[in-house]
Amino acid sequence: MIYNENINEYRVKFYLDLKTKKSPALEYIKDLPEKEEAKVLKYIEFLRINEGYLDEPYSKHISGKIRELRIDFDKSHHRILYFVFIKKTIIILHAFLKKTAKTPVAELNRAEGNYQEVLKNQTIYE
């Protein structure tokens, strides 16, 4: 799927909740309607090809190393929070449906918490 074994190219990995052994962001994407899922995955692949950095309106800096991938589908506004990690790895931290003008603080806090967990458990993502 998105994982790429060519060491010269960037790869994408999803944050893994060690308590549940699940990836909430990947589950969010898989639960989307087929066309929306395809578009989100296409944008993630576009992000990978562009080495984790896209200009606005596709991506936006949020805080620290965390960035937001913005995918709009009709009236649905999907947001994927991610950061670029060591060894050319893009870590997808969190995904959610944006319903308000500003990104909810709770969603940002969840991504920040996931970011801190990734830093504590770096070997999982190498």
Backbone as ProteinMPNN parsed JSONL, in Angstrom:
{"seq_chain_A": "MIYNENINEYRVKFYLDLKTKKSPALEYIKDLPEKEEAKVLKYIEFLRINEGYLDEPYSKHISGKIRELRIDFDKSHHRILYFVFIKKTIIILHAFLKKTAKTPVAELNRAEGNYQEVLKNQTIYE", "coords_chain_A": {"N_chain_A": [[0.846, -1.173, 0.0], [0.957, 1.954, 1.114], [3.441, 1.9, 2.238], [6.841, 2.041, 1.427], [9.628, 0.453, 0.206], [11.976, 1.344, -0.941], [14.935, 2.775, -0.111], [15.721, 5.309, -0.788], [13.526, 6.836, -1.072], [10.808, 8.605, 0.48], [8.738, 7.331, 3.117], [5.564, 6.295, 4.459], [4.139, 6.01, 7.625], [1.828, 4.974, 10.141], [0.726, 6.306, 13.236], [0.802, 4.207, 16.05], [-1.249, 3.076, 18.541], [-0.143, 1.895, 21.461], [-1.502, 0.677, 23.534], [-3.979, -0.249, 22.551], [-3.151, -1.473, 20.269], [-3.788, -0.54, 17.779], [-4.203, 1.63, 14.938], [-5.464, 4.662, 15.097], [-5.745, 6.733, 13.149], [-5.471, 5.393, 10.694], [-7.643, 3.674, 10.879], [-9.707, 5.549, 10.88], [-9.483, 6.511, 8.246], [-9.988, 4.173, 6.776], [-12.642, 3.769, 7.415], [-14.015, 5.635, 5.984], [-16.264, 6.615, 3.291], [-15.896, 4.939, 0.128], [-14.95, 6.567, -2.112], [-14.054, 8.869, -0.797], [-12.103, 7.796, 0.884], [-10.288, 6.899, -1.063], [-9.464, 9.367, -2.134], [-8.245, 10.579, 0.105], [-6.12, 8.773, 0.551], [-4.781, 9.139, -1.847], [-3.903, 11.794, -1.564], [-2.183, 11.436, 0.617], [-0.258, 9.838, -0.577], [0.682, 11.667, -2.467], [1.784, 13.495, -0.711], [3.882, 11.91, 0.289], [5.445, 11.527, -2.029], [6.276, 14.119, -2.396], [8.027, 14.48, -0.348], [7.029, 15.004, 2.233], [6.299, 17.655, 2.424], [4.061, 20.031, 1.458], [2.707, 22.867, -0.16], [0.392, 25.462, 0.925], [-2.831, 25.342, -0.507], [-2.857, 22.714, 0.353], [-1.401, 21.689, 2.506], [-0.541, 22.649, 5.842], [1.302, 24.374, 8.327], [1.097, 23.547, 11.746], [1.968, 23.366, 14.527], [5.08, 23.401, 16.151], [6.686, 20.583, 14.973], [4.519, 19.508, 13.781], [2.25, 19.147, 11.131], [-0.549, 19.846, 8.953], [-2.457, 17.998, 6.758], [-4.678, 18.791, 4.28], [-7.748, 17.802, 3.154], [-10.402, 18.158, 1.136], [-13.677, 17.143, 0.433], [-16.401, 17.493, -1.295], [-18.651, 18.579, 0.979], [-17.267, 17.705, 3.125], [-14.536, 18.014, 5.264], [-11.605, 16.77, 5.648], [-8.942, 16.224, 7.888], [-5.577, 15.524, 8.266], [-3.167, 14.991, 10.552], [0.294, 15.218, 10.822], [3.865, 14.471, 10.886], [7.272, 14.882, 9.796], [9.623, 12.44, 10.17], [12.653, 10.823, 11.379], [14.962, 9.26, 9.073], [13.643, 9.62, 6.597], [10.81, 9.33, 6.984], [7.365, 9.699, 7.136], [5.096, 10.339, 9.586], [1.84, 9.603, 10.271], [-0.191, 11.084, 12.475], [-2.798, 11.656, 13.45], [-6.254, 11.753, 12.509], [-9.168, 13.422, 11.406], [-12.558, 14.664, 11.024], [-13.155, 17.834, 10.084], [-15.246, 20.233, 11.451], [-15.648, 22.801, 12.19], [-14.697, 26.299, 11.914], [-12.155, 26.835, 12.987], [-9.439, 24.671, 13.847], [-10.225, 22.237, 16.197], [-9.138, 22.409, 19.587], [-8.94, 20.071, 21.098], [-8.46, 18.114, 19.155], [-5.949, 18.906, 18.226], [-4.481, 18.583, 20.58], [-4.656, 15.828, 20.886], [-3.157, 14.955, 18.67], [-0.677, 16.055, 19.39], [-0.144, 14.608, 21.737], [0.08, 12.035, 20.611], [2.311, 12.47, 19.029], [4.276, 12.857, 21.015], [4.271, 10.276, 22.078], [5.272, 8.832, 19.907], [7.884, 9.827, 19.847], [8.824, 8.759, 22.252], [8.842, 6.079, 21.679], [10.543, 5.421, 19.48], [11.802, 3.335, 18.029], [9.833, 1.701, 16.984], [8.978, 2.986, 14.714], [11.058, 3.17, 12.966]], "CA_chain_A": [[0.0, 0.0, 0.0], [1.688, 3.205, 1.169], [4.815, 1.666, 2.644], [7.733, 1.949, 0.285], [10.873, -0.121, 0.694], [13.127, 1.989, -1.555], [15.505, 3.619, 0.95], [15.929, 6.665, -1.269], [12.246, 7.525, -1.108], [10.108, 8.753, 1.745], [7.709, 6.323, 3.378], [4.51, 6.744, 5.363], [3.727, 5.078, 8.674], [0.75, 5.487, 10.962], [0.888, 6.207, 14.685], [0.219, 2.997, 16.61], [-1.582, 3.164, 19.964], [0.422, 0.679, 22.03], [-2.474, 0.048, 24.434], [-5.007, -0.956, 21.773], [-2.483, -2.084, 19.111], [-4.486, -0.073, 16.589], [-3.858, 2.951, 14.424], [-6.713, 5.415, 14.964], [-5.801, 7.483, 11.887], [-5.71, 4.435, 9.616], [-9.025, 3.218, 11.022], [-10.546, 6.66, 10.422], [-9.427, 6.53, 6.778], [-10.644, 2.96, 6.261], [-14.081, 3.876, 7.667], [-14.605, 6.629, 5.085], [-16.832, 6.082, 2.039], [-14.85, 4.505, -0.804], [-14.369, 7.668, -2.887], [-13.328, 9.753, 0.12], [-10.9, 7.05, 1.279], [-9.357, 6.934, -2.196], [-8.901, 10.715, -2.244], [-7.334, 10.775, 1.231], [-4.917, 7.985, 0.284], [-4.089, 9.802, -2.952], [-3.21, 12.956, -0.991], [-1.071, 10.935, 1.429], [0.778, 9.425, -1.528], [1.215, 12.925, -2.996], [2.631, 14.006, 0.373], [5.079, 11.065, 0.304], [6.242, 11.835, -3.223], [6.828, 15.465, -2.201], [8.917, 14.42, 0.816], [6.397, 15.476, 3.451], [6.03, 19.096, 2.437], [3.215, 20.588, 0.41], [2.318, 24.247, 0.117], [-1.039, 25.711, 1.081], [-3.858, 24.962, 0.464], [-2.832, 21.276, 0.615], [-0.802, 21.413, 3.803], [-0.357, 23.857, 6.635], [2.01, 24.184, 9.592], [0.206, 23.675, 12.896], [2.714, 23.695, 15.743], [6.308, 22.611, 16.25], [6.923, 19.808, 13.75], [3.24, 18.967, 13.307], [1.626, 19.802, 9.986], [-1.907, 19.395, 8.668], [-2.806, 17.718, 5.37], [-6.074, 19.226, 4.162], [-8.439, 17.129, 2.064], [-11.817, 18.523, 1.085], [-14.479, 16.31, -0.456], [-17.739, 18.067, -1.226], [-18.767, 19.379, 2.206], [-16.448, 17.066, 4.162], [-13.188, 18.58, 5.364], [-10.781, 15.829, 6.398], [-7.646, 16.741, 8.289], [-4.614, 14.514, 8.651], [-2.056, 15.643, 11.23], [1.471, 14.387, 10.602], [5.162, 15.126, 10.927], [8.337, 14.161, 9.1], [10.461, 11.818, 11.178], [13.978, 10.421, 10.919], [15.095, 8.275, 7.992], [12.673, 9.873, 5.535], [9.541, 8.711, 7.348], [6.25, 10.581, 7.467], [4.238, 9.665, 10.56], [0.473, 10.11, 10.357], [-0.496, 11.083, 13.903], [-4.213, 11.752, 13.807], [-7.145, 12.137, 11.408], [-10.506, 13.774, 11.887], [-13.432, 15.449, 10.166], [-13.221, 19.198, 10.606], [-16.616, 20.728, 11.364], [-15.671, 24.195, 12.609], [-13.751, 27.149, 11.193], [-10.828, 26.62, 13.56], [-9.171, 23.295, 14.25], [-10.501, 22.091, 17.627], [-7.981, 22.221, 20.467], [-8.891, 18.658, 21.495], [-7.82, 17.37, 18.057], [-4.531, 19.27, 18.253], [-3.903, 17.951, 21.767], [-4.532, 14.397, 20.608], [-2.009, 14.806, 17.773], [0.526, 16.353, 20.176], [0.079, 13.437, 22.588], [0.569, 10.957, 19.753], [3.672, 12.877, 18.657], [5.131, 12.561, 22.162], [4.374, 8.813, 22.156], [6.191, 8.406, 18.841], [9.238, 10.154, 20.287], [9.186, 7.834, 23.324], [8.929, 4.721, 21.125], [11.061, 5.66, 18.13], [12.211, 2.118, 17.316], [8.664, 1.153, 16.275], [8.757, 3.715, 13.473], [12.283, 3.237, 12.141]], "C_chain_A": [[0.892, 1.237, 0.0], [3.143, 2.985, 1.549], [5.672, 1.444, 1.417], [9.087, 1.498, 0.79], [12.115, 0.485, 0.043], [13.695, 2.996, -0.552], [15.76, 5.045, 0.502], [14.648, 7.485, -1.306], [11.654, 7.622, 0.297], [9.076, 7.647, 1.879], [6.731, 6.878, 4.401], [4.207, 5.633, 6.35], [2.664, 5.768, 9.521], [1.073, 5.3, 12.435], [0.148, 4.969, 15.166], [-0.006, 3.198, 18.1], [-1.14, 1.846, 20.593], [-0.535, -0.043, 22.975], [-3.474, -0.797, 23.654], [-4.427, -1.73, 20.593], [-3.182, -1.728, 17.802], [-3.964, 1.302, 16.187], [-5.149, 3.73, 14.199], [-6.829, 6.166, 13.635], [-6.103, 6.549, 10.715], [-7.142, 3.907, 9.682], [-10.002, 4.295, 10.559], [-10.625, 6.652, 8.891], [-10.187, 5.34, 6.202], [-12.158, 2.994, 6.451], [-14.784, 4.895, 6.765], [-15.301, 5.944, 3.911], [-15.708, 5.877, 1.015], [-14.178, 5.658, -1.559], [-13.56, 8.614, -2.0], [-12.034, 9.09, 0.586], [-9.857, 7.111, 0.17], [-8.696, 8.306, -2.32], [-7.911, 10.987, -1.117], [-6.027, 10.02, 0.98], [-4.102, 8.585, -0.861], [-3.302, 11.015, -2.44], [-2.026, 12.527, -0.133], [0.076, 10.48, 0.525], [1.446, 10.648, -2.151], [2.161, 13.563, -1.976], [3.952, 13.228, 0.412], [6.007, 11.409, -0.854], [6.935, 13.185, -3.078], [7.592, 15.601, -0.884], [8.345, 15.097, 2.059], [6.059, 16.946, 3.494], [5.238, 19.509, 1.212], [2.87, 22.013, 0.816], [0.815, 24.323, 0.369], [-1.652, 25.794, -0.307], [-3.823, 23.484, 0.856], [-2.328, 20.925, 2.007], [-0.554, 22.726, 4.528], [0.397, 23.502, 7.911], [1.03, 24.417, 10.736], [0.978, 24.15, 14.122], [3.947, 22.808, 15.822], [6.584, 21.912, 14.931], [5.624, 19.298, 13.12], [2.66, 19.838, 12.197], [0.258, 19.168, 9.749], [-2.059, 19.201, 7.162], [-4.301, 17.969, 5.251], [-6.706, 18.591, 2.93], [-9.915, 17.463, 2.143], [-12.518, 17.659, 0.045], [-15.916, 16.754, -0.299], [-17.824, 18.938, 0.028], [-17.993, 18.772, 3.37], [-15.036, 17.629, 4.107], [-12.362, 17.679, 6.276], [-9.432, 16.467, 6.682], [-6.793, 15.594, 8.796], [-3.433, 15.248, 9.274], [-0.861, 14.693, 11.2], [2.742, 15.176, 10.9], [6.176, 14.264, 10.196], [9.349, 13.729, 10.143], [11.802, 11.423, 10.571], [13.896, 9.375, 9.809], [13.982, 8.388, 6.962], [11.327, 9.184, 5.78], [8.529, 9.783, 7.714], [5.337, 9.797, 8.396], [2.884, 10.36, 10.581], [0.039, 9.962, 11.814], [-1.978, 10.952, 14.217], [-5.008, 12.175, 12.579], [-8.525, 12.422, 11.978], [-11.257, 14.569, 10.83], [-13.578, 16.825, 10.792], [-14.623, 19.751, 10.372], [-16.735, 22.204, 11.717], [-14.617, 24.988, 11.83], [-12.315, 26.948, 11.687], [-10.668, 25.149, 13.925], [-9.384, 23.171, 15.754], [-9.245, 21.778, 18.439], [-7.836, 20.76, 20.874], [-8.203, 17.809, 20.427], [-6.322, 17.652, 18.017], [-3.827, 18.613, 19.434], [-3.703, 16.457, 21.558], [-3.324, 14.142, 19.702], [-0.699, 15.047, 18.519], [0.866, 15.188, 21.104], [0.628, 12.262, 21.803], [2.003, 11.227, 19.313], [4.646, 12.529, 19.782], [5.318, 11.05, 22.331], [5.316, 8.263, 21.094], [7.634, 8.66, 19.273], [9.722, 9.213, 21.389], [9.446, 6.427, 22.807], [9.445, 4.752, 19.689], [11.363, 4.383, 17.358], [11.055, 1.485, 16.545], [8.543, 1.746, 14.878], [9.98, 3.79, 12.559], [12.245, 2.22, 11.03]], "O_chain_A": [[1.522, 1.539, -1.014], [3.997, 3.806, 1.212], [5.276, 0.745, 0.484], [9.638, 2.101, 1.711], [13.226, 0.155, 0.456], [13.019, 3.957, -0.185], [15.995, 5.914, 1.341], [14.684, 8.693, -1.545], [11.966, 6.82, 1.178], [8.601, 7.098, 0.886], [7.046, 7.824, 5.123], [4.039, 4.473, 5.974], [2.616, 6.995, 9.6], [1.622, 4.274, 12.838], [-0.982, 4.707, 14.754], [0.941, 3.461, 18.841], [-1.705, 0.795, 20.29], [-0.395, -1.246, 23.194], [-3.783, -1.923, 24.045], [-5.118, -2.546, 19.984], [-3.172, -2.502, 16.845], [-3.371, 2.027, 16.986], [-5.854, 3.488, 13.22], [-7.915, 6.223, 13.057], [-6.903, 6.886, 9.842], [-7.78, 3.716, 8.647], [-11.008, 3.99, 9.919], [-11.707, 6.774, 8.318], [-10.946, 5.491, 5.244], [-12.885, 2.317, 5.724], [-16.01, 5.002, 6.784], [-14.962, 4.81, 3.572], [-14.693, 6.572, 1.049], [-12.95, 5.709, -1.63], [-12.505, 9.102, -2.406], [-10.992, 9.741, 0.672], [-8.678, 7.346, 0.435], [-7.496, 8.394, -2.582], [-6.849, 11.565, -1.353], [-4.945, 10.573, 1.178], [-2.872, 8.54, -0.841], [-2.159, 11.229, -2.845], [-0.981, 13.177, -0.149], [1.244, 10.714, 0.834], [2.662, 10.653, -2.341], [3.207, 14.102, -2.338], [5.019, 13.825, 0.553], [7.214, 11.563, -0.669], [8.045, 13.377, -3.576], [7.778, 16.706, -0.375], [9.084, 15.691, 2.844], [5.574, 17.436, 4.514], [5.69, 19.354, 0.077], [2.756, 22.319, 2.003], [0.068, 23.39, 0.073], [-0.996, 26.299, -1.218], [-4.679, 23.039, 1.621], [-2.792, 19.959, 2.613], [-0.381, 23.775, 3.907], [0.157, 22.452, 8.507], [0.237, 25.358, 10.708], [0.68, 25.203, 14.686], [3.867, 21.602, 15.586], [6.702, 22.559, 13.891], [5.648, 18.716, 12.035], [2.588, 21.062, 12.298], [-0.048, 18.097, 10.274], [-1.82, 20.123, 6.384], [-5.094, 17.43, 6.023], [-6.258, 18.813, 1.805], [-10.597, 17.096, 3.1], [-12.026, 17.469, -1.067], [-16.573, 16.439, 0.693], [-17.122, 19.945, 0.119], [-18.061, 19.282, 4.488], [-14.423, 17.71, 3.043], [-12.405, 17.798, 7.5], [-8.858, 17.155, 5.837], [-7.218, 14.801, 9.636], [-2.771, 16.04, 8.604], [-0.991, 13.51, 11.515], [2.702, 16.384, 11.134], [5.966, 13.066, 10.001], [9.866, 14.547, 10.904], [12.052, 11.662, 9.389], [12.88, 8.7, 9.643], [13.441, 7.38, 6.507], [10.779, 8.537, 4.887], [8.817, 10.672, 8.516], [4.858, 8.72, 8.042], [2.79, 11.552, 10.87], [-0.082, 8.848, 12.323], [-2.367, 10.229, 15.134], [-4.49, 12.877, 11.71], [-8.987, 11.755, 12.904], [-10.671, 15.077, 9.873], [-14.074, 16.954, 11.911], [-15.128, 19.743, 9.249], [-17.803, 22.796, 11.561], [-13.755, 24.409, 11.169], [-11.378, 26.898, 10.89], [-11.637, 24.471, 14.268], [-8.782, 23.926, 16.518], [-8.403, 20.983, 18.024], [-6.716, 20.261, 20.984], [-7.45, 16.892, 20.752], [-5.52, 16.744, 17.8], [-2.699, 18.14, 19.299], [-2.704, 15.888, 21.998], [-2.554, 13.212, 19.944], [0.278, 14.329, 18.308], [2.033, 14.822, 21.24], [1.535, 11.569, 22.265], [2.816, 10.305, 19.235], [5.715, 11.973, 19.532], [6.405, 10.597, 22.687], [6.074, 7.329, 21.357], [8.502, 7.807, 19.087], [10.912, 8.902, 21.452], [10.189, 5.665, 23.425], [8.837, 4.168, 18.793], [11.192, 4.354, 16.14], [11.284, 0.799, 15.549], [8.06, 1.083, 13.96], [9.928, 4.41, 11.497], [13.185, 2.133, 10.241]]}, "name": "protein", "num_of_chains": 1, "seq": "MIYNENINEYRVKFYLDLKTKKSPALEYIKDLPEKEEAKVLKYIEFLRINEGYLDEPYSKHISGKIRELRIDFDKSHHRILYFVFIKKTIIILHAFLKKTAKTPVAELNRAEGNYQEVLKNQTIYE"}
